[in-house]
Amino acid sequence: MINVIFLGFGNVNNHLFDALHKSTEITIKQVFNRNYIKMISPFEDIPFTDDVSKIKEADIYIIGIPDDAISSFSSSLPFQNRLVVHTSGGVSMDALSNKNRRGIFYPLQTFSKQREIDFKNIPICIEAENSKDLELLQSLGEKISENVVEISSEKRAKLHLAAVFVNNFTNHLYHIGSEILKVDDLPFDLLKPLILETASKIENLSPEKAQTGPAKRSDLKTIEKHLHLLGNSRYRKLYELFTEEIKQNYGKKL
Ligand SMILES: NC(=O)c1ccc[n+]([C@@H]2O[C@H](COP(=O)([O-])OP(=O)(O)OC[C@H]3O[C@@H](n4cnc5c(N)ncnc54)[C@H](OP(=O)(O)O)[C@@H]3O)[C@@H](O)[C@H]2O)c1
């Protein structure tokens, strides 16, 4: 049995809580959050505290709070020599206070509270200062995922950088697409099959092979037309940057 305490209860820790709670080999001993949270059915038996001095003893403490708050929060914990991990892709393990044994439990996925998540295929990137803690994190990860990998802080930072490109930036491009359509009362739904196919074809094709569009084909008249439609819009710069970048990648300069 592995005893776990959640420190912070945002998007990630909510999802980890739900997933780990289903395992018969995990006991969630407590949830801490700096502001009061009412534990709702069927979790009302799980103790909650908003007082750091009342945090109980556990095998693993999972900090799930914004990146910039991790360091000072970990220093504020009133205990020592216990295994404390955080769930961030972009924050190094060293950011955690060294009064406790440090580790990482980073699930490589995008989490929003309102979306259900199946952890089975989600890579869980782990790191620890010693082999025993690493084994414990491996074992914790395997309770919910079939893809638990040991990755150093340096490599995790690169992974996170790549993830920001493929997830956050792509999602922002969806937003730009929806804004462009809104002006002409066109529904975003029209783009959804395209978005889904773009994502699913990289299961079998490399991103480089999967690329299509006017920039790759060097359809200059179409590109000019798009720039004309954009006028002085703030999206123009992005259009030009992406077009130039794709051109360079396929060996044709604009
Ligand atoms: N969301 C994702 O898709 C995702 C994916 C992978 C990894 N991560 C990582 O997981 C971590 C948490 O992300 P999240 O999206 O779950 O964040 P989030 O939903 O914004 O987390 C909010 C939680 O952090 C607490 N909090 C905020 N500032 C705090 C502070 N200064 N001190 C103590 N607690 C504080 C909040 O407490 P109150 O309720 O009291 O405000 C709340 O419990 C981050 O390190 C992030 O990089 C996120």
The ligand as a Gaussian input file, in Angstrom:
#p B3LYP/6-31G(d) Opt

LIG

0 1
 N       -2.708000      21.778000     -16.441000
 C       -1.940000      21.032000     -17.173000
 O       -2.310000      20.692000     -18.315000
 C       -0.636000      20.502000     -16.655000
 C       -0.083000      19.364000     -17.267000
 C        1.077000      18.799000     -16.736000
 C        1.699000      19.392000     -15.637000
 N        1.162000      20.527000     -15.092000
 C        1.848000      21.100000     -13.906000
 O        1.085000      20.791000     -12.740000
 C        1.174000      21.870000     -11.798000
 C       -0.201000      22.351000     -11.449000
 O       -0.851000      22.774000     -12.623000
 P       -2.436000      22.959000     -12.648000
 O       -2.823000      23.253000     -14.054000
 O       -3.050000      21.835000     -11.892000
 O       -2.504000      24.301000     -11.828000
 P       -3.767000      25.039000     -11.240000
 O       -5.032000      24.315000     -11.594000
 O       -3.656000      26.461000     -11.612000
 O       -3.445000      24.871000      -9.686000
 C       -4.100000      25.586000      -8.801000
 C       -3.746000      25.034000      -7.428000
 O       -2.526000      25.619000      -6.945000
 C       -2.798000      26.270000      -5.694000
 N       -1.930000      27.428000      -5.583000
 C       -1.857000      28.487000      -6.427000
 N       -0.890000      29.357000      -6.024000
 C       -0.375000      28.815000      -4.876000
 C        0.616000      29.253000      -3.977000
 N        1.291000      30.393000      -4.176000
 N        0.884000      28.476000      -2.891000
 C        0.218000      27.302000      -2.681000
 N       -0.764000      26.856000      -3.501000
 C       -1.037000      27.597000      -4.588000
 C       -4.271000      26.633000      -5.792000
 O       -4.769000      26.827000      -4.518000
 P       -6.096000      27.731000      -4.262000
 O       -7.255000      26.851000      -4.660000
 O       -6.018000      27.979000      -2.826000
 O       -5.961000      28.947000      -5.140000
 C       -4.822000      25.374000      -6.459000
 O       -4.923000      24.299000      -5.576000
 C        2.060000      22.949000     -12.446000
 O        3.357000      22.782000     -11.974000
 C        1.984000      22.603000     -13.937000
 O        3.158000      22.975000     -14.633000
 C        0.005000      21.089000     -15.553000

